[in-house]
Amino acid sequence: MKKGICTLANDVVYDQVLALINSIEFHAGSEMPVCIYPYDNRLDRLRELSAERPQVFLFEDESVINRWDDWVQRLWDCHPTAAKTWLALNGKPGIHRMGTHRRFCAFEGPFDQFIYMDADALLMNSPTIIFSALEEYDWVTYDFQYKDLGHVFDVESPRLTHIFSEKDLMSKTFCSGFYASKRGSVTPKDIDFYLDRLAQGEAEVLYPMAPDQTLLNYFVLSKPITSTNLALSLSPRERTGNSVTSKHFEQQGGLLFDKGIQLLYLHYIGISSRIFARLCQGENLEIPYRDIFLHYRYLNSPGDFPDFKEAPKSYQLPPLSMTKRLKRKISKIFSSN
C-alpha cells in the first residue's frame, strides 16, 4: 500500500485507539488504511475492532517483530547505565517500556509512506500536508520537542554536542508521538552502522527514560535522512500547537483552532490510559479538551456516551503531604527488606 497511518497499541488503550481511528475516518476518509503495531499480546478487543473496520488491521508479522525486538535489545546493550537504571525503576531486568519500540516495525511495514500517531492522539485535519512533505523529505515532523532536549538525549553527556551539531539538535529533534516517514528509511545495514557507533561510546547520549524517542532521534540525526519539522518550516500564520498542555485552543464542534488556524492533530501527552478508561466508564473526570476526545470516541456510537451522574473532578491526584510521602517511603524500605 502506498500511504497509510499507523499506531502502537494493546487493549489497555482501546478507548484512545477507537477515538483515533474515528478521527482518521472523519478527516482522512474511511478508505485510509490504519495499521496497529502490537505493544504486547493483549489484543482481543483490538482484533474485534479490526474485524469491524475493513481499513483497520493488526501487524502480525512475527519475524519482523522479533527481528526488531532483537535489534532493540542489542542497541540498548551498548548503553553504560540503562540496564541498572531500569532495574532500579521497575524492580526487574529488561528494557523499560520495551513494547514502545515496536513502532520501528513500520520501516518494514505495509506502507510506502506512513504517518505514525500515538494512540493518545487525534487527527484533527486532513493529513495531506504531511504526505505532500514526504514527496520532498524522508522524515516529516510537526512539534516543538526541540525546546526540551532533556527528554530526547542525555544533555549532561559531553559527547552530545560532539556527535551532533547544535543546529541539528535545535532543528531535527522531534517527539516520537507523531512523525511521518517511508518504508526502508532504516535498514538492517543501518542497524549495523548504529550498533558500531553506539558501541564506541555514543550510547551514553541516549536518554533511557524515553527509550523509543531517543533511539528514533538518534537514527535520524546519525544518518543523512532528509527531514523537516513543520513547526519550524511553516510560517507563524500557518502553524499551530498540538499538545493538550496548550490551554488556549478554541473548540468549534469537533475541531480545534489555534489563533484561528485549525489544528492538524492533538496529542493527549501525559494523561494515563487509566484516566481515559475511567472517563469512558462514566467517571466524571476533567481532562484538557475532554469534549473533543469524547466527541471522537463516541462519534459512531452516540448512544454509548457516558452518563455522568457525579460532579466533575480533576483527573490529577492532589500532591501528597510531607507526612504521607515519608510514610510511603518508609513502607517501601521495609517491604524491600
QUIURBEL-V123060 format. One record per residue. N is the residue number from 1. OMEGA is omega in degrees with one decimal (* if undefined). BURIAL is I if it has 16 or more other C-alpha atoms within 10 Angstrom, else O. D_FIRST is the distance of its C-alpha to the first C-alpha in whole Angstrom. Layout:
N:OMEGA:BURIAL:D_FIRST
N:OMEGA:BURIAL:D_FIRST
//
This chain:
1:-174.5:O:0
2:-175.5:O:4
3:176.1:O:6
4:178.2:I:7
5:-178.8:I:11
6:177.6:I:12
7:180.0:I:16
8:-172.9:I:19
9:164.9:I:21
10:-176.2:I:23
11:-179.9:I:26
12:-177.3:I:28
13:-176.4:I:26
14:-176.6:I:25
15:178.6:I:27
16:-179.9:I:25
17:179.8:I:21
18:177.3:I:22
19:178.9:I:23
20:-179.1:I:20
21:177.6:I:18
22:179.7:I:21
23:177.5:I:21
24:178.2:I:17
25:-175.9:I:17
26:-171.9:I:20
27:-179.9:I:19
28:179.1:I:16
29:-178.2:O:16
30:177.9:I:15
31:179.5:O:12
32:-179.2:I:10
33:-179.5:I:9
34:179.2:I:11
35:178.5:I:11
36:174.4:I:15
37:-173.0:I:16
38:174.1:I:19
39:175.2:I:23
40:-174.3:O:25
41:178.2:O:25
42:-168.0:O:26
43:-174.3:I:23
44:-177.8:O:25
45:178.8:O:25
46:174.6:I:21
47:177.9:I:21
48:179.6:O:23
49:-179.3:I:21
50:177.2:I:17
51:-178.9:O:19
52:-176.3:O:20
53:-175.0:O:17
54:-178.0:O:14
55:-176.9:I:12
56:178.6:I:13
57:176.5:I:13
58:173.8:I:15
59:-173.6:I:14
60:176.3:O:16
61:-174.7:O:16
62:-179.2:O:20
63:178.1:O:20
64:179.6:I:17
65:-178.6:I:19
66:179.4:O:23
67:179.4:O:22
68:175.0:I:21
69:179.9:I:24
70:179.7:O:26
71:-179.2:I:25
72:178.2:I:26
73:-179.6:O:29
74:178.5:O:30
75:-178.8:I:30
76:175.7:I:32
77:179.3:I:35
78:-175.0:I:35
79:-174.0:I:36
80:-172.7:O:40
81:-172.9:O:41
82:-176.3:I:37
83:179.5:I:38
84:178.6:O:42
85:-178.9:I:40
86:178.4:I:38
87:178.9:O:41
88:-177.9:O:43
89:-170.9:O:41
90:-179.3:O:39
91:178.3:O:42
92:-179.6:O:40
93:177.9:O:38
94:-178.4:O:35
95:179.1:I:32
96:178.3:I:32
97:-176.4:O:29
98:-175.8:O:28
99:-178.8:I:25
100:-178.6:I:24
101:-175.7:I:22
102:173.1:I:20
103:179.8:I:17
104:179.2:I:18
105:179.5:I:15
106:177.8:I:12
107:173.5:I:13
108:-173.2:I:12
109:-172.0:I:10
110:-172.0:I:6
111:171.9:I:5
112:175.6:I:6
113:-177.8:I:8
114:168.2:I:10
115:174.0:I:13
116:176.2:I:15
117:173.1:I:18
118:-179.1:I:21
119:179.8:I:21
120:177.4:I:25
121:176.4:I:23
122:171.4:I:22
123:-173.0:I:20
124:-177.6:I:23
125:177.4:I:22
126:178.9:I:19
127:-176.0:I:16
128:-177.6:O:16
129:179.6:O:19
130:-180.0:I:17
131:176.6:I:14
132:178.6:O:16
133:178.6:I:18
134:174.8:I:15
135:-178.3:O:16
136:-176.7:O:19
137:177.2:I:19
138:-178.1:I:17
139:-177.3:I:18
140:176.9:I:19
141:-179.0:I:21
142:-179.6:I:24
143:-175.0:I:27
144:-177.9:I:30
145:-178.8:I:30
146:177.7:I:32
147:-178.3:O:35
148:-177.5:O:35
149:-177.7:I:35
150:175.5:O:36
151:177.3:I:33
152:179.1:I:31
153:173.8:I:34
154:-174.8:I:37
155:176.9:I:39
156:-179.0:O:42
157:178.2:O:41
158:-179.9:O:43
159:-169.1:O:40
160:-176.6:I:38
161:171.8:O:39
162:-179.5:O:40
163:-177.5:O:36
164:178.6:O:35
165:177.2:O:36
166:179.4:O:37
167:-179.8:O:35
168:179.8:O:32
169:-177.3:I:33
170:-178.8:I:34
171:-174.2:I:30
172:179.4:I:28
173:-171.3:I:28
174:174.7:I:26
175:-177.5:I:26
176:179.0:I:23
177:179.2:I:22
178:176.1:I:20
179:178.4:I:18
180:-179.4:I:15
181:-175.8:I:14
182:174.6:I:12
183:179.4:I:11
184:177.4:O:14
185:172.7:I:16
186:-174.2:I:18
187:175.1:O:19
188:177.0:O:22
189:177.4:O:24
190:179.9:O:24
191:176.9:I:25
192:178.5:O:28
193:179.1:O:29
194:-179.6:I:28
195:179.9:I:30
196:-179.5:O:33
197:-179.7:O:34
198:-179.5:I:34
199:179.8:I:36
200:174.1:O:38
201:-178.1:O:39
202:-178.9:I:36
203:-176.8:I:35
204:179.8:I:38
205:-179.5:I:36
206:-179.2:I:33
207:-170.9:I:34
208:-175.7:I:34
209:171.2:I:34
210:-164.8:I:30
211:179.5:I:29
212:-177.2:I:25
213:-178.0:I:26
214:178.8:I:28
215:178.8:I:26
216:178.0:I:23
217:176.8:I:26
218:178.2:I:27
219:-172.9:I:24
220:-177.6:I:24
221:-178.2:I:27
222:-177.0:O:28
223:178.0:O:26
224:175.5:O:25
225:177.4:O:22
226:-175.3:O:22
227:174.5:I:22
228:175.0:I:24
229:-176.8:I:25
230:176.5:I:25
231:178.3:I:28
232:-174.6:I:30
233:177.2:O:28
234:177.8:O:29
235:177.3:O:32
236:-179.8:O:34
237:-175.9:O:34
238:-172.2:O:30
239:178.1:I:29
240:167.5:I:30
241:-178.1:I:30
242:-174.2:I:28
243:178.0:I:30
244:175.5:I:32
245:173.9:O:35
246:-171.1:O:35
247:-172.1:O:38
248:-179.6:O:38
249:-179.4:I:35
250:-178.0:I:36
251:172.1:O:34
252:-174.4:O:34
253:178.2:O:33
254:-178.3:O:29
255:174.0:I:29
256:-179.0:I:30
257:177.0:I:32
258:-177.4:I:33
259:176.1:O:36
260:-178.5:O:35
261:-177.5:O:31
262:178.6:I:29
263:173.1:I:27
264:178.3:I:23
265:178.3:I:23
266:-177.0:I:26
267:178.6:I:26
268:-174.2:I:29
269:176.0:O:30
270:179.2:O:33
271:-174.5:O:33
272:175.5:O:33
273:178.2:I:31
274:178.9:O:34
275:178.8:I:35
276:179.4:I:32
277:179.5:I:33
278:178.6:O:36
279:-178.1:I:36
280:175.4:I:34
281:173.6:O:37
282:177.1:O:39
283:-170.9:I:40
284:-178.6:I:41
285:176.0:I:40
286:173.0:I:40
287:178.4:I:37
288:177.8:I:36
289:-179.8:I:34
290:-176.4:O:34
291:178.1:O:34
292:178.7:I:30
293:-177.9:I:29
294:178.1:I:31
295:-177.4:I:30
296:178.9:I:26
297:-176.1:I:27
298:-177.6:I:29
299:-178.2:I:27
300:179.9:O:26
301:-176.1:O:29
302:178.9:O:32
303:179.4:O:35
304:-177.8:O:34
305:-177.0:O:35
306:176.8:O:37
307:-176.2:O:41
308:-176.6:O:42
309:-177.5:O:46
310:176.0:O:47
311:179.8:O:47
312:177.2:O:44
313:-177.6:O:45
314:177.3:O:43
315:-177.6:I:40
316:177.0:O:42
317:176.0:O:44
318:-179.2:O:48
319:178.8:O:49
320:174.6:O:51
321:179.9:O:55
322:179.8:O:56
323:-179.4:O:58
324:177.8:O:55
325:179.6:O:53
326:179.0:O:56
327:179.9:O:56
328:-179.4:O:52
329:179.1:O:53
330:179.4:O:56
331:179.4:O:54
332:-178.9:O:51
333:-177.9:O:54
334:-179.2:O:56
335:179.8:O:53
336:-179.9:O:52
337:*:O:55
//
